[in-house]
Amino acid sequence: MGRPVGNREELITKILEQATAVFAEQGYRNATTEDIAKKVKLKKSSLYHYFKNKENMLFQALSTNLRRSLEPLEALAKEAGDARERLRQAVSMQVHMMMSVPYVGSLFLNERSSLHPRHLKQCLDLRQRHERAMRTIIDQGIADGSFGPIDSAIVVKLIFGALNGLPWWWKPSGKYNLEELGVIYADLLVDRMLASSKAVPR
């Protein structure tokens, strides 16, 4: 196994995917760079052409996923139009984003103490941007009467708390597929929890 010739970005993505799986299966502290190298069929030394160390792999995996899910969420917060429908889209989108890489959400909750303080701060800042974008949509809905009067900060915590639990119980072979699950979460977290007398029932 040597240093492969090919698309660098594709290889980095593959390494991060396999590193994430190894960290989730073995725990960050128990996992080794050798374990990850075996998964991607590289020499251990070759990994260091792409990542400084194991902690850097963890940081890159977490931050890359956080940025990936943040971009469409912030775009929805900037859009005009029905706040209720945009929040439904945001919740459904986050369901899909989280379960497309279910290990990552669990890793952030369980292994973030393993991050360097500077890296942890960057990841927490990205998480806070997720919450701010979601809260912006909720506040817009409260202002236009789509949602009842409620503390949007608490609502955001409830929404992300529900989303964070998904990797622990949802299975592709289960009763609901991701499309259905996104609709169910939007129904419960938006229409049921935030409905006002002015909102049109589904």
N, C-alpha and C positions, 0 to 999 in steps of 0.2 A: 504493500500500500504506500503510495507516495503522494506528492502534491499534484492534484489533477490540473489538467489544462482545460479551460472551459469558461463559461459565464460566471464571473466572480459573484455577482449579486445572487444568482440562483443557488450557488454553493453556500453562500452565507445564510440564505433563507433556509436551506436544507439543514445546515448545522444547527441553527437556532431551533428549528422544529424538533430535531432529535434531542438536543440539549434539554429543551423544555420537557419532553417526554421522560427523559432519564431523571431529571430533577424531581418530577412529579412521582415517578415510580419508586425511587430510592431515597428521596429527600436530598436537598441540596448538599448538606454536610457529608452525606455518605457517598454521593456521586463523585466520580473522578473524571478528569479530562480523558483518561484512557477509555472509560466506558463510552463516552461520547464519540471519540475517534473511531471506535469499533463500529458504532452504529452508522457512521457515514463513510466507512471504509477508507479512513485516512490514518497516517501515522500520527501519533500523539503530537510530535513536534510540528506537524503541518498545521495543526489548529492555531498555533501561535502566529501564523502568517495572517490570520483573520481576526483573532481576538487576543487581547493582552493576557487574560487569565480567565479562570472559571467564573469569577464574580462579574467580569465584563460580559460574559455570555448571558448570565442571568439578567443583568441590566438591559442589555440589548433586546433580549426576548420580551421583557416586560414593557420597556419604553416603546418598542416598535408596535406592539399590539395596542397600547394605549393611544398612540398617535393615529393608528389605523381606525379605531372606533371613534375617536374624537372629531375627526374632520367632518364626517356627514352630520354629526350631532350639532356642531357649531353652525353648519350650513342651514340646518332646520331652524335654529334659533334666530338666524338673521332673515329668514323668509317672512314675507307678509302673508296674510290669510288666516284661516281658521286655526286658532291655537290648539283646540281640542284634537283636531285631526293631525296636526303636526306632532303633538305629544304622543298620540297613538303610534304614529310612524316612528318616533324616536324610541319608544319602548320596544316595539317589534324589532326594530333595527338592532338594538342592543342585545336582544335575545339571540338573534342570528350571529352577531359579532362574537358574543361570548362563547356560544356553543360551537362555532367554527374552530376555535382553539380553546377547548374547555380547561386544559391544564393551566393556561396562563392566569386565569382569574384566581384559581386556587393557589397558585404559586405566589401571587402578589399578597394574598392574605396570610399565607403560612410561612413564607420565606423572605419577606421584605426586610426583616432584621439582619439578613445576611448581606444586604447591599451596603456599599460604602455610603457614608452620610450624604455626600454630594449627589450620588446617584439616587438615593432614596428621596431626597428633596425634589429632584427632577420628576420622579415618578409620582410623588404626592402632588406636585404642581399640576401634572397632567390629569390626575384624578379630580382635583379641584376644578379644573376647567370643564370636565364632564359635568360636574354638579352645577356649575354656574350656567352652562348652556341649558341644561334641563330646567333649572330654576327660572331662567329667563322665559322659557315657553310657558311655564306654569303661571308666572306673574302676568304674562300677557293675557292668558286665559281668565285669570281672576279679574283683570281690568276690563275685559270686554264682556264679562258675564257668563263665559262658557263654563267656568268653574265657580263653586261656592267659595265664600271667604274662608281661607285656611292658611296656615303658616307654610309657605312653599319650601322653606328650609327643611322642615320635618318631612314633608311629602317626598322630597328628593332622597332623603335618607331611607325612607321606606321603600321607594322604588329600587334603589341600588341594593338595598338589603335583600329584596326579593330576587333580583337578578343574580346576585353573588351566590345564592343558594342553588342555582340551576345545576352547576357541574356535579353536585353531590347526589342528585337523584334522577336527572333526565337521562334516558337511554334512547338511542336511535331506534331500537327495536320495541320501544314502549308504545303506549296507547296513542300518543299524539306525536305527529311529526313537527319539525321546527316551524313550518308555516302556521299550523294550527296552534302551536304553543304561543307564537307571537301574538296571534289574535286573542287568545285567552288572557294573556298577561295584559294586553292593552285594554281589554274589556274590564278586567278586575282593577287594574291600577289607575286607569284613566276614567272610564265611564262610571264604574261603581264607587270608587273612592272619592272622585272629584266632582261628580255630577252636581249641577245646580238646577234649580227649578226652571231656568231658562234653556238648559241644554236639551237638545232633541234626543230622545232615547233611540237606541239602535234597535 
